[in-house]
Amino acid sequence: MPNDVSTIAEAVARVRDRIARAAARAGRRREEIRLVAVTKMLGPEAIRAAYEAGVRHFGENRVQEWESKRSQVNHLVNASFHMIGHLQRNKARNAVAIFDRIDSIDSLALARKLEQAAVEERRRIPVLIEVRLSQEPAKSGIEPESLDGLAISLMALGHLDLQGLMTVPPWSEDPEPARPYFRALRDLRDHLASRLARPLPILSMGMTNDFEVAIEEGATEVRIGTAIFGRRSKPAPEEV
């Protein structure tokens, strides 16, 4: 796994170029798409290297792991750290205290725990709802038919700022099978924004193997780990 500053900088440049080309194919501006570097299972030096390469948004999957390395990078100006993994309710308070955004709300019970923690922290925290669009047992997220109800309830929680939706399609080396999932999330977002009569600007979808297709289907954020940092020493079933 590359962690040399110059190697990571070169990888970030390649990813940004691919983002720009995918945006151009879709008739979009490169500036519409935010790169979130996924740094789970990586040390603070990798975060610092990506930051030096211009990355400002980072995704972590586990509260405890982020707690262990946060103090070594919290001096990075304008860096934003996202909780992108499945969040257990008993970790809600810690998550609100240490993350800048929660991207994986999947139940009203979790939302209420986060609201309580945000009240105690005296902050309003941006959040995304994770939608489960495949039937894989390991996938997290709210079922599409329950999305409206969760979003409406979440809107009544004054310390959570709903900004959009997130999903993780089934992993495949071929990116094309992910396209219907990305299109479905975009359609769900458009419907929900109309129902709530408010913009939901963020569609977080697309990882290393399929982010160009996600951009073509409307992604505003892509979560990239492997294409920047290389394969982790203990890769998860799905490489981000």
Residue, then its C-alpha position, 0 to 999 in steps of 0.5 A: m500500500p503506497n503511503d509515500v507523499s509523492t505516490i499518493a499525490e500522483a494517485v490523487a491527480r489520476v483520480r481527479d483526472r478521471i473525475a473530470r473526464a467522467a463529469a465531461r461525458a455527463g455534461r457536468r462541471r468537475e467542481e460539482i463532484r467532491l472527492v472523499a478519500v476513504t482512510k479506514m485501516l490507514g495511519p495518520e501519515a496517509i491522511r496527511a499525504a492526501y491532505e498535502a495533495g489537496v484532499r479536504h474530505f475523508g471517510e472513516n468506517r469505525v468510531q473507535e479507529w477514528e478516535s485512535k488517530r484523530s489527535q494526530v490530524n485534527h490540526l489540518v485546516n478545513a479538513s472534514f471527516h465523515m462517518i461513512g460506515h454502519l453506526q451502532r446506536n451506542k456509538a452515536r454520542n462518540a460519533v457526534a463528538i468526533f466527526d464532522r458529518i454522519d453519512s450513514i443514518d439508517s433508522l429513526a432510532l439512530a437518528r434520535k440518538l444522534e439528535q440527543a448527542a448533538v443537543e448535548e454537544r451544542r452543534r447541528i451536524p450534517v447527515l445523509i441517509e443510507v439507502r439499501l438498494s440491494q438485498e445482500p445480507a451484509k448491506s446496511g441502510i433503510e429500505p426504499e419504501s421506508l425512506d420518506g417516513l424516516a426523512i420526514s421524521l428526521m426533519a423534525l430533529g432540529h440538530l440534524d441537517l439532512q443533506g442527501l442520500m448515500t448507497v453502496p451497490p453490490w460490488s463488481e469488477d465491471p462498473e456497469p451493473a452498478r448503474p441502475y442502483f445509482r440511477a435509483l438513488r438519484d430518482l429517490r433523492d429527486h422524489l424526496a426533495s420534492r416531497l420535503a420541498r427542500p433541496l437535498p444536494i448530496l448524492s454520495m455514491g461510487m467507489t474505486n471500481d464504479f465511481e465514473v459510472a456514479i458520476e455519469e448518473g449524478a453523484t456529487e460525492v465519490r468515496i475513493g480508497t484503493a485508487i488513492f492508497g492501494r489495497r489495504s493489507k486486510p481488504a474488506p469484501e468490498e474495496v472502496 
